[in-house]
Amino acid sequence: MTGLTKTTTPDSISEFPKRGMPVTIITGFLGSGKTTLLNQILENKQDLKVAVLVNEFGDINIDAQLLVSTDDDMVELSNGCICCTINEGLIDAVYRVLERSDRVDYMMIETTGVADPLPIILTFLGTELRDLTRLDSVLGVVDAANFTPDHFDSEAALKQIAYSDAIILNKTDLATPQKIRELEDYIAIVKRGARILKSEYGRVPLPLILDVELTPVDRYHGEEERHHRRDKYDSLNRHSDHLQNDGFLSIAWESDRPFDIDKFENFLTEKMPLEVFRAKGILRFSQSEIPYIFQLSGPRYAIQLGETLKTAKTQIVLIGRHLDREYIRQQLNDCLA
């Protein structure tokens, strides 16, 4: 993979302009690979100091535990969908980064998988942050194997493509060439002129996605006033229409006790509701002293060792539509050793 440097060679990123900290927003639907992309960036940033803002749609922040760097480079927002929180929460988090005494070169924001990225974009373009930061690009991550034009009938999934400046077709190793061509044609209709990059496991040469100045700032001026008018309503009602329209909810579950691996496997294969689109967790099993990382996206799931994780709890978050909370919690309780 191409590394990130501050030289002026054609294959790398030039030194960042001194007109505000550059910001990249990573958006994409549930399970598309946003955290994997973010990890790839952090692993290959070399001497670049990156601040990361991660937001989870759920009461347990699993992604914060899965990032490869969560100490010096990370400021967490409060839980809840980032586009549904009042903008001051995001602004305060950005100020905490800007006020750090040590050098910070770049800011990455990973949205939740059911976020409409527009409110986040306008926070940087329509508030005092426009004078302190520079919105460089919005990267939309798409699961090439599972995404369809009517993706779970989700308003958020469509907006994530529509407001992205570059689309990363991820998991191309799991998709047929025909499926990839169909997605490229669809994306070209939804987002005319969008840069499309193909990747496996979120691997993209960083000079193609950082300090690229892709965000068309002038196009958002008309959106700012409309958004501010909606903000007054949404801040009073404490909800965002797209979540209500899409019907998404999350279920967070944790226990001090470990799972029995056979019981949990039976839950995954026999009792997991089809309405669960995404799940992730840090799992303890009675058969092992080492915790495991659990990821589920659509029909696929993976369980792998998490040797570097330090947790005594079994934690899992499931995200889907119209879920029966009590049924799922009872099934998870039944998996305990």
Salt bridges, closest charged atoms under 4 A:
GLU15 OE2 - LYS18 NZ 3.47
GLU56 OE2 - LYS280 NZ 3.70
ASP63 OD1 - LYS280 NZ 3.18
ASP73 OD2 - LYS45 NZ 3.78
ASP73 OD1 - LYS49 NZ 3.28
ASP102 OD2 - ARG100 NH2 3.19
ASP105 OD1 - LYS6 NZ 3.46
ASP105 OD2 - ARG103 NH1 2.11
ASP116 OD2 - LYS159 NZ 3.28
ASP136 OD1 - ARG134 NH1 2.97
ASP143 OD2 - LYS171 NZ 3.40
ASP143 OD2 - ARG300 NH2 3.38
GLU155 OE2 - LYS159 NZ 2.94
GLU184 OE2 - LYS198 NZ 3.37
ASP211 OD1 - ARG134 NH2 2.93
GLU213 OE1 - ARG19 NH2 3.20
ASP218 OD1 - HIS221 NE2 3.62
GLU223 OE1 - ARG226 NH2 3.42
GLU224 OE2 - HIS221 ND1 3.47
GLU225 OE2 - ARG229 NH1 3.75
ASP231 OD1 - HIS227 NE2 3.56
ASP241 OD1 - HIS239 NE2 3.46
GLU254 OE2 - LYS313 NZ 3.78
GLU326 OE2 - ARG329 NH1 3.90
